[in-house]
Amino acid sequence: MRSLLLIILGCVLSSPAFADSSAFEQRLVLAALERTEHTVRYDGSYLRIDYPGGDVPANIGVCTDVIIRSYRKLGVDLQQLVHEDMSVNFSSYPSQRIWGLNRPDSNIDHRRVPNLQTFFRRHGIELPMSTEAPDYKPGAMVTWMLPGNLPHIGIVTDQIAAGSGRPLIVHNIGAGPKLEDVLFTYPITGHYQFVPETN
């Protein structure tokens, strides 16, 4: 396992796809790739968790937990960042419109794709939703709308799919964190970059 991760690390850092990426984004991709080594049962149940730094049990998670855990590996707590922003800008978030909530909830807010989209739009960079694969750089986040109006999110990597030329995505669509060629499989609803100012 360790040797596999070292091989991935060497390939990632030497990849031409990282030529325009920051060191933070490179580390974020490595953190996302490392998530694929974990066995995670898809479970989005509401659970009470610690704050800050809270997480659901390591053996469960959904698509947003891939993002949260990847950033947390780099010392960035999206639970805290989203909660703090929602606490003073609640009306900017879709929680009341979508879920009928009247105040922030640090147990679940950061685990909902529309809230992460709003946070990344407010505090990161909202990138064009291109139909060209090279426009999706390592370390960016992409959101989709799955059949049944289910929002989804994943992280773009530097790994390129043989044949299609598309960057592979780390995401959890139901079978745990996977590295897959799904960039244009579903309608894209967002494309974001978030590099904290402190990194």
C-alpha positions in Angstrom: 0.0 0.0 0.0 2.7 2.5 1.0 4.8 1.6 -2.2 1.7 2.2 -4.3 1.1 5.7 -2.8 4.8 6.5 -3.3 4.5 5.6 -7.0 1.4 7.7 -7.3 3.1 10.6 -5.6 6.0 10.4 -8.0 3.8 10.3 -11.0 1.6 13.1 -9.8 4.3 15.6 -9.0 6.1 15.0 -12.3 2.9 15.2 -14.4 2.6 18.0 -17.0 -1.0 18.5 -15.8 0.4 20.2 -12.7 2.4 22.8 -14.6 -0.1 25.5 -13.7 -1.2 24.2 -10.4 -0.2 25.4 -6.9 1.6 23.3 -4.4 -1.7 23.3 -2.4 -3.6 21.8 -5.3 -1.0 19.2 -5.8 -1.3 18.1 -2.2 -5.1 18.2 -2.5 -5.0 15.8 -5.4 -2.7 13.4 -3.4 -5.1 13.6 -0.5 -8.0 12.8 -2.8 -6.2 9.9 -4.4 -5.4 8.6 -0.9 -9.1 8.5 -0.1 -9.5 5.8 -2.7 -7.5 3.5 -0.5 -10.3 3.5 2.2 -13.3 1.3 2.4 -16.3 3.5 2.9 -20.0 2.5 2.9 -22.2 5.1 1.3 -24.4 6.6 4.1 -25.6 10.2 4.3 -27.5 9.8 7.5 -27.8 12.8 9.8 -25.5 12.3 12.7 -24.4 14.6 15.5 -20.7 15.2 15.3 -18.1 17.3 17.2 -17.4 20.9 16.2 -14.9 21.9 14.9 -13.1 19.0 13.5 -16.0 16.7 13.6 -16.6 13.8 11.2 -18.9 10.9 10.8 -17.4 7.4 11.4 -14.5 6.7 9.0 -16.2 3.7 7.4 -19.2 5.7 6.1 -19.6 8.8 3.9 -21.0 10.4 0.8 -19.6 12.5 -2.0 -19.1 15.6 0.1 -17.1 13.6 2.7 -14.4 13.0 0.0 -14.0 16.7 -0.3 -14.1 17.4 3.4 -11.6 14.6 4.3 -9.2 15.6 1.5 -9.1 19.2 2.6 -8.9 18.2 6.3 -5.8 16.1 5.4 -4.2 19.5 4.5 -5.3 21.1 7.7 -8.4 22.9 6.2 -11.7 22.3 8.1 -14.6 22.9 5.8 -17.0 22.1 8.6 -15.8 25.1 10.5 -15.3 27.4 7.5 -18.8 26.7 6.1 -20.4 27.0 9.5 -18.7 30.3 10.2 -19.7 31.7 6.9 -23.3 30.5 7.2 -23.5 32.0 10.7 -23.1 35.5 9.4 -24.5 35.0 5.8 -27.2 32.5 6.3 -29.5 34.1 3.6 -26.8 33.6 1.0 -27.0 29.8 1.4 -29.9 27.6 0.1 -30.6 25.9 3.4 -34.0 27.5 4.0 -35.1 27.2 0.4 -34.1 23.5 0.0 -34.3 22.1 3.5 -36.6 24.5 5.3 -33.9 25.4 7.9 -33.8 28.7 9.8 -30.3 28.5 11.2 -27.0 26.9 10.5 -26.3 23.3 11.6 -22.7 22.4 12.0 -23.6 18.7 12.0 -24.7 18.6 8.3 -24.3 21.9 6.5 -20.8 21.2 5.1 -21.9 17.7 3.9 -24.5 19.1 1.5 -23.4 19.8 -2.1 -25.4 23.1 -2.6 -23.8 24.5 0.5 -20.3 23.6 -0.6 -21.1 25.2 -4.0 -22.2 28.4 -2.3 -19.1 28.4 -0.1 -16.7 27.8 -3.0 -18.5 30.5 -5.1 -18.2 33.0 -2.2 -14.6 32.2 -1.1 -12.9 30.5 -4.0 -13.0 30.9 -7.7 -15.9 29.9 -9.8 -14.5 28.6 -13.1 -16.3 28.2 -16.4 -18.3 25.0 -17.0 -16.5 24.1 -20.2 -17.1 21.1 -22.5 -13.3 20.8 -23.1 -11.5 18.3 -20.9 -8.2 20.3 -20.7 -10.0 23.2 -18.9 -10.5 21.0 -15.8 -7.2 21.3 -13.9 -6.0 19.1 -11.0 -7.3 20.2 -7.6 -10.5 21.8 -9.0 -13.9 20.7 -7.8 -16.7 19.8 -10.2 -20.4 19.4 -9.3 -23.0 17.6 -11.3 -26.8 16.9 -11.2 -27.4 13.2 -11.2 -30.7 11.6 -12.3 -33.4 12.3 -9.8 -32.1 15.8 -9.2 -29.4 14.5 -6.9 -26.4 16.9 -6.6 -22.9 15.4 -6.7 -19.3 16.6 -6.2 -15.8 15.3 -7.0 -12.1 16.4 -7.3 -10.3 16.6 -10.6 -6.9 14.7 -10.6 -3.9 14.8 -12.9 -4.6 11.2 -14.0 -5.8 11.0 -17.6 -8.2 8.4 -18.8 -6.7 6.3 -21.6 -8.7 6.7 -24.8 -10.9 9.7 -23.8 -8.1 12.1 -22.7 -10.3 13.2 -19.8 -8.9 13.8 -16.3 -10.0 11.2 -13.9 -12.2 12.2 -10.9 -12.1 11.1 -7.3 -15.7 10.9 -6.1 -18.1 8.7 -4.1 -21.2 8.0 -6.1 -22.3 5.0 -4.0 -19.5 2.5 -3.9 -17.0 4.4 -1.8 -14.2 6.8 -3.0 -13.2 5.8 -6.6 -10.9 7.2 -9.3 -13.1 7.2 -12.4 -13.6 8.7 -15.9 -16.9 10.6 -15.1 -16.2 14.2 -15.9 -18.8 14.5 -18.7 -21.1 11.6 -17.6 -23.6 13.8 -16.0 -24.7 17.5 -16.5 -22.1 19.8 -14.9 -23.5 22.4 -12.5 -20.3 23.9 -11.1 -16.6 24.2 -11.4 -14.6 25.6 -8.6 -11.1 26.2 -7.2 -10.5 26.8 -3.5 -7.1 27.5 -2.2 -7.2 28.9 1.4 -5.3 32.2 1.8 -3.1 30.7 4.5 -1.7 28.0 2.2 
